[in-house]
Amino acid sequence: ACATVEKYKQEIIKINETWGKKAEENGIKILFFLGEEKTDLINENKYIYLKDVENDYESAAYKQNLGLKYIYENYNADFVFTCGTDTYINVDKLLLYINQFDKNKNLYIGGHGDYRIIGNDNIYFHSGGAGFILSNSVSSELYPQLYNIQNEWENICLINNVKNLIIACDVLVAYYVGKIIDIEIIKNKNFYSCNHKGYCYNNTFLCCGEKVNISEIITCHHMTMCDFDELTFTLENNPPANS
């Protein structure tokens, strides 16, 4: 997250007003990992200002990696869901879905993914926009690498002539997760990298369009402030079935 740019700060506030509030009511811990520069968002249990981390686009990877490290060191989470602040989580659907999985298995869960070639490897990654879930077992496997993982990743990208992937934090996680023994990659069509209407980039680019089933969405991305409010209203008036 970024609280030093007004647009992104408003996304943080909107999450707190919508799905974040519902998540906390259901016992889900919400954490925002921010750059070092302090703002008026002050809550030691929610806003984590990371030392020596900036608030530029490149900082997203550091926030992700150091955030995962922080969570592992401070919480015994069964599952960790990582996403940006323009992402919306349908909390009811998420809880119904995740309940079927075992935290002790090596699970990498998400969707709306793609592939990137790195050296001789064709790496599948869950879209970071839609968010992804790591089981407790995977978090444990990744933890020893998280402090220096970004520097190592930059070297891998440079060596393999894929410099454009240095800031691709979702590809980074997929690359390292893919090296875990017995990893199970679980793809779900209800993780959307577009918004709840199937559009991206402030409703200017058609992505999934009419294929999106609002009642089945687990998470969606490219959400505007109006999108947050509209989807919240829709979900509150159409609660999911208990199955």
N, C-alpha and C positions, 0 to 999 in steps of 0.2 A: 504494500500500500504506500501511498504518498500523501502526506497531509500538508505539504508546503505549497502545493498548487491547488487553487480553489476548486477546480473541476473535480479533482481526485478526492479532495477533502469532503466534498459534498457526496461523493459516492460512499465514503466511509459512513457518513452520517445517515445516508439513506439505507444502508445495510442494517445499521442499528435500529432503524425505525421499522424495518420490514422483516426479511427472513432471519436476520441476526437475532432479533428480539425473540422470534419463535424458537430458534435454535437453543437459545439460553434457557427458555422456559421448559425445554425438553432435556436439559442437562448437558447440552453440547457446549464445550468451551470455544469461544471465539477469540482469536488473537490477530492483531494487525501488526505486521512487521514493517517498520518505518526506517528511513534514513536517520543519521545521527542528529540532524538539526531539529531542535525541539519546537513544538507548536503549542497552542492552547488546548490540544487534545491530551488530557492528562488523566490516566488511569493505569496504575502500575500493573493491574491484573489483566489489562486488555491491549494497551498500546506499548509496544516494545521498540524503543529507539536503539538501533544497532550502531555500536561504535565504529567509526571510520567508514560508514556506508553512506553514499550520496543519495540524491533523489532524482537521478536521471534515468533514462530508459535502460542503460546498461546495469543499473543497480538491482533490477528485478531478480536477476539470478542470485546475487548475494543475499537478498532478502529471503528468497526461497530456501537456499541452502542453509544459511545461518538460522532461519526460522525453524527448519526441520531439526537442526541441531539443538536449538533451544527447547523445543517441544520434547525431544527425547530426554533431555537432561532434567526437565522440570515436571513432566507428566508421564504417567504410564498409560498412554492412549491406546485403546484397542485398534483404532483406525485414525489416520490423519487425512483430511481432505484439504488439498491445496488449490487455491484459485486466486484470481485478481479481484479488484473491487468493482469491476463492471460485469461481474458474474452473479447470477441469482440461483440460489439453491432452494429447491422445493423440499423443505425439511421433512414433511410427512412421508413423501415418496422415498427420500434418502434413507430414513430410518427403517421403513418397510423392506427396502432393498438390501441394506447392509446386514440386516438381522440374520440372513441366511449363511453368512460367511464366518470362517474361523480365523480369528486374529493371529493364531499360531502358524498359519500357512503363509507361504510367500506369495502374496497377492498384490497385483498391480492392476487397479480397476479404473476404467474410464471409457472414453469413446470419442467419436468424431475425429478419429486419428488419421495419420498419414505416415509416410515412410521417408527417411533420409539416408542417403548413402554416405558412409564414413569409412574410408579405406576399402576393405573387402566386405564390410558389413552393411546390410540393408536394414536399418533400424526402424522398427515400428514405434511410434509414440502416441500416447493419448494427447489430444489437444489441450494445451495449458489453459486456453481460454475457457473451455468447458470444465476444467478442473480435473484432478485425478485423486485417487485414494490409494494410500499405502497401508498395508496391514502392519501390526506391531512387529511382526517377524521381519518384514522388509526394512522398517525403520531401524531395527537393531543391526541389520546387515550393512546398511548405508552409513550409520552413525560414525564409525571410525574415519571415514573419508571426507566428511562434510566440511571440516574447517578449511581444508586446502583444495577442495574438489574443483572450485572454479579456475584456479591457476592451472591445475592439471588438464582440465577440459580445454582451456585456451590453447595449450600446447598441442593437444590432440587435434584440434581444429586446424591449427596452423600447419602441422605436419601433413595432414591429409587434404590441405588446400580447400577447406570449407570454412573460411574465416567468417562467413555470414552466419554460421551457427553458434558463434561464441556467445551471443546474447539469447540464444534459444534455450531457455531454462527447462522447457518441457522435454526437448530432445536430450538435454544433458541427463535428466533423471532417467529417461528411458534407456539411455546408453549404459548407465551403471546398473540399473535394475536388471537389465537383460543379462548381466554377467553373474547374477545370483543363481546358485544351484537350485533346481526345482522351482524356478519362478513360474507362476501361472499368470498369464496376461488375460484379463477378462474385459471383453468389449461389450458395451451396452449402448444401443441405439438412442437411448433417451438422455445421453449426455450430448448437449448441443453447443457447438462453438458459435452458433448464430443466436439471435434472440428468440423469444417465444412465438414470434410471427415468422421465423425463418429467414430473417434479414440480418445483415451485418453493416457496420460502418454507418450508424445513425439512420438505419432503414433505407440506405441507398443501394445496397448490393444484395440481390436475391441469392440465398444459399439453399436451405432446405425447404423453404416455402411451405406449401400445403402439406408436406410430409410430417410437419410437426404436430404431434398430438399433445395439446396443452395438459390434458388430464394425466398424461404419463411422463411428463418432463421430470427428470431428476435435477438437472442443472442446465442453464443456458447462459449465453455470453452476449457481448455487445449490447448490453442493456443501458438504455437512457434512463434519466430520472422518471420520466413518464412511464416507461416500460416497467420499472420497479413497482410503481403504484398500481398500474393496470393489472399486472400479473398477480400482485398481492390480493387485489379485490377479487379477481377471478378465482383464485385458489381458496380464498376464505368463503366464497359462496358456492364452491363445488369441491368439498372435501373428498379425499380419496377413499376408496373402499378398503376395508381392513383385510386385504389379501395381497 
